[in-house]
Every structure is written in C-alpha cells, then in structure tokens.
C-alpha cells in the first residue's frame, strides 16, 4: 500500500515500539515518529487502533509518496 509516517505525542518505550515490527521508531522531543511500509489498509487500521487502545495521542498520519516510479509495464 505504501510508506507511512505516524507521529504520536510523547516518547514511546522500546517495549511498546517493538509491538509494531513493520514500523521503525524515531524518538523526537515530546514525540515519537513511527514509519515504515504497510501492505494494506487493514495494516494501517490495526496500528492506529492499537495506539488508540493504549491511549496514545495520534498527532499525524501521513502517506509518503514513492521516491521512484513503480516498476512494471
């Protein structure tokens, strides 16, 4: 589906970010940025629902445009 960036309020622990193996986590001052490739809409919804159930404030969700044209005919 595409590469996504999810910015959340606060610094997430390593134990919490390990719950999302398809996403890398980059701590920033007072925020954490999760980013990675997600295969489909269900994968994105699953991560967003999990963060919501944990009470994490989601600040931004952004799809990053591809850096190169898709391969194929």
Helices and strands as residue ranges (DSSP letters): E 2-9, H 14-17, E 24-28, E 31-38, H 41-53, E 58-64
